[in-house]
C-alpha cells in the first residue's frame, strides 16, 4: 500500500481561554493545582483535533490514525498524532509541505489575532526565578556543566528580521496564491504554457487558407469540438505527402493561441523531430518498455506529469499505426485514473491520431503476420470509438507537374504509388500465373543492370560534389534506400573506399551470465568471438568513420537537442572520447553536437549470455533501410534491391518519400516485380 505518514502534535496550554475562564470564575490563580480541569479541556480539544484532521481532510483522505498522550516536565499533557494519508494526497515535493506549514511569525498589525495566538500558545516564555519548574533551571545546567546557551526569549533568526523589508501585501498589491506557485514550479506545465500567442495566431492565419477540403473538414471538426468543450476521438488516415503535419501545426497554432494546452507526440524519435514538441509517446507518457508485465503508464496523480494531464485539452499522436495497441490501452487506463473518469475512453480527453496503415506496422521480432495484426490499433477495443477521416490529395506532388527523368505524369505517378501500397497493382508470375503480387517498375525509373550498376547508382544520388565536399544541404536531401541492413552495409563499404582519411574506433565487448548457463563463458566464448557479433541497432566492433561523412544516430540521447534515433549528422571532428558532428535533419540543422560512447545491452534467448558493447551510437549513413527512411522527405533517392521485398508497403515507402525531383532504382533481375 502506498500510504504516507504525517505527524501532528497538540500541546496542553494553561493559557487556553477555557482554562483561564474557569480560573477567573472560581477566583483561582494556580491552574497547575487543577489538573483535572486541564485534562478535561485537553481531552475535548484532542477529539476536536482528530475530527478536524479526519472530516475536514486537512492533509487529505485519512486511511487511519494513531495518537498517544505524554506529559511534559511541567506536568502538562502532550499529544502525538500519526496519520496514514492516502497515496493520492501524500506529500511528494517541498511545495506540498509549504501548503500546510509556515515557519514565520504573522504580521502583528495586519494579522493581530493570529500573531497573539502564536506568540501566546506556541512560543516559550522567558526563563527566570518564577519559572524554575516550567523550564530547565539555568543554575542547575551550569552546575552539571551542561553546555547549553540560554537567553531571555526566543530568537527570530529570519531574513525578514535581519533585513527590514516589505512584501506586496504592505502596498495593497495581490499576493501570489499557493495554486499559482505550484504551477510555476511545474516545469512540464510551464513548457506547454510558454508560447507567443500573437506569433501563433499569425502563423495560423497564414496557414488556414492553404488547407484543402479534406484538411479543412478535420480542422473545423477538431476546433469546434474543443471550443464547445466536447470530447472527440479522430483518426486521420493520410498517405505520405498528404501534409498531415501541416494540418497538425495549423490546429496547434490556433488552440495554443487561445490558451489551450495541446500535447503532440510521435511513435518514433525521428518522426518526433518534425513536430513542434519533439517528444515520443514513450518519453511523454512514460509507456513501459516491457509490455507483458504492466497494465498502465507511469502517470500518477499529484505529480508534475499528472497535473499536466489534468490541464491538457487535446493530444495529437503522429505515426499511430507504428504503435503497439497496448500503448494506447495502457495510456487509456492511466488517464481514466488520473482524470477520475472511469466510464469514458482516455478519461474523457480528446485524442487526434494520424498515420497510414499501408506503412510500417509495429515491429515485433519473430512474430507471424497474424500476431502483428493482432497488436495493431484496429485490433484494440478503443478503435471502434474513433471517427476516421481520409486525406486524399498528395500535396507534395501538387508542387510539380512531371516526374523528372521520365514521361510519367503527376497523376499517373500518384495513382501508381497508391496502387502499390494498397496491393492493387501487379503482374502474373511466369511460373505461377495465379500469383499476381509481382510489380513491374517503369523502365524510366530503372538503371540498367551491369557490373557498374551500384557505382552508377551512387554517383546518381551523391555525385562528386556530395562525396568530396559534403554539406548539410546536399546530404539531407538525398539517400540510397535498401530493404536490409546487409545491403546498406555493402553500399557503405563501397563509398568509404572512395574517400580517404579514415579512423577506426574499436568497441569494448563483455558478457555476463543470464542465469541459465553458469559454465565457463570466457573459455567458451573468447573476446574475438564477441567482436564478430553483430545485432540490429548496435554498431559494429570496428567503427570506420571519416571527417565529412554522414552518420546516423542509433539511440535517443536528447530529444530537446534533436538527438534521436535516426538523426542524420555530418562528422566534423574525430576525437578519442567523443565525436563532434553537425545535425543535418529536422529543425536542428546546423547545430553542433558531441556524441559520447554508450553501452548497448543485447539479451536474447538465442545467446547463452547477456552481451554488452560500449561503442559510439552511430553508423555511417550513405544509405538507410526502408524503416529508417519512413517519416523523411528526400529530393533525390536511389533504391537498391537485391532480393524481393516481403510487402508492397516497403516498396511504396521507398517511392513515396520523394520530393518530386529525381528517383532511380537498381534492381537484381530476379527481384524486378
C-alpha positions, 0 to 999 in steps of 0.5 A: 500500500502506498500510504504516507505518514504525517505527524501532528502534535497538540500541546496542553496550554494553561493559557487556553481561554477555557482554562483561564475562564474557569480560573477567573470564575472560581477566583483561582490563580494556580491552574497547575493545582487543577489538573483535572480541569486541564485534562478535561479541556485537553481531552475535548480539544484532542477529539476536536483535533482528530475530527478536524484532521479526519472530516475536514481532510486537512492533509487529505483522505485519512486511511487511519490514525494513531495518537498517544498522550505524554506529559511534559516536565511541567506536568502538562499533557502532550499529544502525538498524532500519526496519520496514514494519508492516502497515496493520492494526497501524500506529500511528494515535493517541498511545495506540498509541505509549504501548503500546510506549514509556515515557519514565520511569525504573522504580521502583528498589525495586519494579522493581530489575532493570529500573531497573539495566538502564536506568540501566546500558545506556541512560543516559550516564555522567558526563563527566570526565578518564577519559572524554575519548574516550567523550564530547565533551571539555568543554575542547575545546567551550569552546575552539571556543566551542561553546555547549553546557551540560554537567553531571555526569549526566543530568537527570530533568526529570519531574513525578514528580521535581519533585513527590514523589508516589505512584501506586496501585501504592505502596498495593497498589491495581490499576493501570489496564491499557493495554486499559482506557485505550484504551477510555476514550479511545474516545469512540464506545465510551464513548457506547454504554457510558454508560447507567443500567442500573437506569433501563433495566431499569425502563423495560423492565419497564414496557414488556414487558407492553404488547407484543402477540403479534406484538411479543412473538414478535420480542422473545423471538426477538431476546433469546434469540438474543443471550443464547445468543450466536447470530447472527440476521438479522430483518426486521420488516415493520410498517405505520405505527402498528404501534409498531415503535419501541416494540418497538425501545426495549423490546429496547434497554432490556433488552440495554443493561441487561445490558451489551450494546452495541446500535447503532440507526440510521435511513435518514433524519435525521428518522426518526433523531430518534425513536430513542434514538441519533439517528444515520443509517446514513450518519453511523454507518457512514460509507456513501459518498455516491457509490455507483458508485465504492466497494465498502465503508464507511469502517470500518477496523480499529484505529480508534475506529469499528472497535473499536466494531464489534468490541464491538457485539452487535446493530444495529437499522436503522429505515426499511430499505426507504428504503435503497439495497441497496448500503448494506447490501452495502457495510456487509456487506463492511466488517464481514466485514473488520473482524470477520475473518469472511469466510464469514458475512453482516455478519461474523457480527453480528446485524442487526434491520431494520424498515420497510414496503415499501408506503412510500417506496422509495429515491429515485433521480432519473430512474430507471424503476420497474424500476431502483428495484426493482432497488436495493431490499433484496429485490433484494440477495443478503443478503435471502434470509438474513433471517427476516421477521416481520409486525406486524399490529395498528395500535396507534395506532388501538387508542387510539380507537374512531371516526374523528372527523368521520365514521361510519367505524369503527376497523376499517373505517378500518384495513382501508381504509388497508391496502387502499390501500397494498397496491393492493387497493382501487379503482374502474373508470375511466369511460373505461377500465373495465379500469383499476381503480387509481382510489380513491374517498375517503369523502365524510366525509373530503372538503371540498367543492370551491369557490373557498374550498376551500384557505382552508377547508382551512387554517383546518381544520388551523391555525385562528386560534389556530395562525396568530396565536399559534403554539406548539410544541404546536399546530404539531407536531401538525398539517400540510397534506400535498401530493404536490409541492413546487409545491403546498406552495409555493402553500399557503405563499404563501397563509398568509404573506399572512395574517400580517404582519411579514415579512423577506426574506433574499436568497441569494448565487448563483455558478457555476463551470465543470464542465469541459465548457463553458469559454465565457463563463458570466457573459455567458451566464448573468447573476446574475438568471438564477441567482436564478430557479433553483430545485432540490429541497432548496435554498431559494429566492433570496428567503427570506420568513420571519416571527417565529412561523412554522414552518420546516423544516430542509433539511440535517443540521447536528447530529444530537446537537442534533436538527438534521436534515433535516426538523426542524420549528422555530418562528422566534423571532428574525430576525437578519442572520447567523443565525436563532434558532428553537425545535425543535418535533419529536422529543425536542428540543422546546423547545430553542433553536437558531441556524441559520447560512447554508450553501452548497448545491452543485447539479451536474447534467448538465442545467446547463452549470455547477456552481451554488452558493447560500449561503442559510439551510437552511430553508423555511417549513413550513405544509405538507410533501410526502408524503416529508417527512411519512413517519416523523411522527405528526400529530393533525390533517392536511389533504391537498391534491391537485391532480393524481393521485398516481403510487402508492397508497403516497403516498396511504396515507402521507398517511392513515396518519400520523394520530393518530386525531383529525381528517383532511380532504382537498381534492381537484381533481375530476379527481384524486378516485380 
